[in-house]
Amino acid sequence: MGKNRISRKRRGYIGLMKGMMYLSAGFTCALVLFMMIYVLIRGIPHITWELLSTGPSYLNQSIGILPDILNTIYIIAATLMVVIPVGAGAAVYLTEYAGNQKLVSVIEYAAETLSGIPSIIYGLVGMLFFCGFLGLQTSVLAGALTLVIMNLPTIMRTTQESLKTVPLSYREGAVGLGAGKWRVIRTVVLPGCIDGIITGCILSMGRILGESAALLFTAGVAHVLNGFFSGLASSGATLTVALYFYAKERGEFEVAFAIAAILMILTLLVNLLASLVSMIFKRRRNF
């Protein structure tokens, strides 16, 4: 009788915990689906070709977000061109070359601390350092350099974890065949974990896409159509900053929801691309 009573209590406890987990998971999924459906329903009807292909005209009182789309592309490209080699290089050094574990621990702790700092603080530091001290003024380049600092811990940590997944036997076998340290890293280690590195880079692109607070201080809110190099030196609003501008400053909530729907779709595409790239490289590795 005692054993049956204990087993009943145990089964009841397990059932209660499972029910709470299912309820939590269902609530989370329902919340995400509600936000996505609400934004898409409110935003998609207001997405027009005129909105996507023109800039704002104060004479005709028309609104276009083409400059904001281009500024978003410029700032993503400029950020990734700097943060990927710096972050991946730092990860390779910490994982493959660094012999002082205390130094590695300090750098990893600093990176984790950087990843937890609010983005508004990055914006303040970027405004004072890049815009003021370095004389870049309020520009897309200053915003991109600020985002480099923000995304550096993400690239570095994901690359480190990917490098650690490569078995030590691969390194030892390559060294046994007479390959040098850098040749082992270049021909054995990096190809063996390239899927994780690319996935981390794509996910960091999603974070760049959704950043607004830091860019308000550094990149500015100008809605001007520029080329790539002239755009880097000029003030320019990204899609997230434009969403804030049209919703808060002008009260154009239809345009704001249209931009929100575009950002939602782009974020979904970025996440799907990350999953697709990971699946492709895993299949190649299995073959």
N, C-alpha and C positions, 0 to 999 in steps of 0.2 A: 504493500500500500504506500509506504514512504517513497519508494522509487517511482511509482506511478505518479504520485503527487508532485515530486520534483520534476519529472519529465513533462508533466502538464504545465507547470510553471515555466519551465524552460521553453517549451513550444510556444506558450503564450507570449513570453518575452521576445522570442525571435520573430513571431508574427507581428508584434507591435512595432519592433524596430524596422522590419521590412515595410510595414505600412507607412511609417514616418518617412522612410527613404523614398518610397514611391510618391508620396504626397509632396515632398520637397522637390523631387525631380520634375513632377508634373507641374507644380507651381512655377518653377524656373522656366520650363519650356513654354508654358502658357503666357508668362510675362514677356518673353522674347518674341513670341509669335504676335502678341497683341501690339507691341511697339512696331514691329515690322509692317504688319498689315495696316495699322493706323497711319503710319507715315506714308506708305505706298498709296493708300487710298486717297489721302489728302494731297499728295504731291504729284502723282503721275498725270492726272488730268490737266495740270498746269504746265507740263513739260511740252514745249513747242519747238519747232525748228527755228523760229525767230529768236526764241530765248537762248538756244544753244549756239547759234551762228552769228550773233551780233553782240556789240557792246552797248552799254547804257548811253542813251541820247537824252540830254536834258532839254533839247529844243523840242523834240517830238514826244517827250514824256514816256519814252519806251525804255524797257529794261532788257538787257542782254547780259549773259554771264560768260561769253567767250573769253574775255580777258582773265576772268577768274579761273576758268578751266586751264588755260595756258599757264598761268602763274602756278597753279597746282602741279602741273607737269614739270615746269622748270624747277620748282623747289624740291620735288621728289628726285629728279635726275641729279641735281647738284648735291643733295644730301647723300644719296647712295654712292655717288662717285668718290666721296671723301670717306664716308663711314665704313664702307665694305673693306677696302684695303687696310685701313687703320685698325678696325675691330678684328678682322681675320688675322692680321699680322700680330696683334697683341695676343690673341688666343694661341696662335702657333708658338710664340715665344714662351708663354706661361706653361703650355702643356709639354712642349718638346725640348726646349732649351734651358729654361730657368732651373737652376740647381738649388737655389736658396728657397726653401719652402716657406720660411717666414715672410720673405718678400712676396711670394705668390699669394699667401694668405692675406697680406695687407692690401695688395692690389685687388683681389677678389672682393674683399670687404668694402673697399672704396667703390668698386663697380656696383655692388648691391646697394650701397647707400645712395649712389647717383640715381639708380633706377627707382628709388622711393621718394625722391624730392618732387614736390608739386611743380607742374609745368609753368605756373605763373612766376615762380622764382627763377627758372631758366630764362623766361622772357625778360625779367628785370636785369639779370646778369648780362644777357646778350645785348640788351639796349645800352647798358653802361660800358661794356667792353668792346663789342663789335661795332656798334653804331657810334659810340662816343670816342673811346680810346683809340681804336684802329681807324676811325674816320670813314667807315663804310656808310654812314648815315642810315636812314630807314630804307632798307632795300631787301630784295629777295635773297641776295647773297648772305646778308646778315642773318636772316631767318633760317637759311639753310645751314649755316655754321652753328647756329643755336640748336637746331634739330640734330646735328651731328653729335653734339655732346649728350643730348637726350637719348639717342638711340645707340650710342656706343656700348653701353652695358649689355643691351639686348643682343647685338651682333656678337660681342665678345663671349658672352655666356653660352649662347646657342652653338657657336663654333667650338668652344671648349668641350661641351658635352658631346658634340658630334665626333671630335677627335678622340675622345676617350672610348668611343664605341669600337674603334678599330683594334682588333686583337693585337697583343704584344708580339705574338708569334710572327705576324706579318713583318713587323719591324726587324725582328731578330733574323728572319729568313733573308730579308733584303740585305742586311748588314753582313750576314754570312756569305752572301754572293759577291761581296766586295763593294757594295754601293755606299756612298758617303751619306752623311746625315741629311743634307738638304735634298739629295737625290731620293732618299727614302721617303722624305716628307712629300716631295713633289710628285713622285710616281706611284707611291703605295698608299700613304696615309690620306692625303687629300682626295684622291679619287675614291677611296673607300668610304668617305663620309661626306661627299659632296651633296648628297640629298638633304642632309640635315642643315648644312650651311645655306643652301639655296632656300630651303623652307624658312629658316630664320630671317633671311634677307627679305623674303616676300612678306612675312608677317610684320617686320619692321616698316615696310612700305605702307602697310595698313595703318600703323600708328602715325606715320608722317601724314597720311591722308586725313586723319581725323583730328589733327592738332590745331588748336586755335588760340589758346591763351598766350603761348609764347610768341606766336606770330603777330598778335596785335601790337606788341611792343617793338618788334624787330623788323617785320616785313611791311607793315603798314596796311592801309585800306584803299589804296588807289585802284580804280577800275579802268586802267589804260592798256590798250593793246600794244605790246612790244614784242620784238624778236627775242631769241634766247639770251644773247650776250647783253643786249641793251636792257632786257628785262631783269637780268641779275643785278644790274647796277641801279635799278629804279625801284621805287616803292610799288608794291603790288599785293592785292588781296587774293588769298586762296579761296576755295569754295567754302571752307568752314568759316573764315572771316567774313566772307560775303553773306553767309547765312545769318551771322550775328548782326551785320550791318543792316540788312533788309528787314529783319524781324524787330530789332531793338531801336534802330535809329529812324527808319522810315515807315515801319508798321506794315510792310508789304508781306503779309503772312502767306499769301499764295505763292510768291516767289521763294520765300523761305522754305516752305514745304516742298516745293519742286527741287530746290537744291538739296534738301534733306533726303528726298527720295533718290536723287542721283548719287549722293554719298552712300546711302544704304546699299544701293545696287553695286557700286564700286567696291565696297567693303566685302560684300558677299562674293563678288568675283575674285577678289584678292585671296580670300580664304579658300575658295574652290581651287584656285590656281596652286596654292600651297599644297593642298591635299593631292591634286593631280600630279604635281612634280614629284612629291614624295612617293606616290604609287609607281610612277614610271621608273624612278631610279631603283626602287626595291625590286621590281620585276627584272630589270637589267642585271641587278646583282644576283638574283636567284638563278638566272640563266647563265 
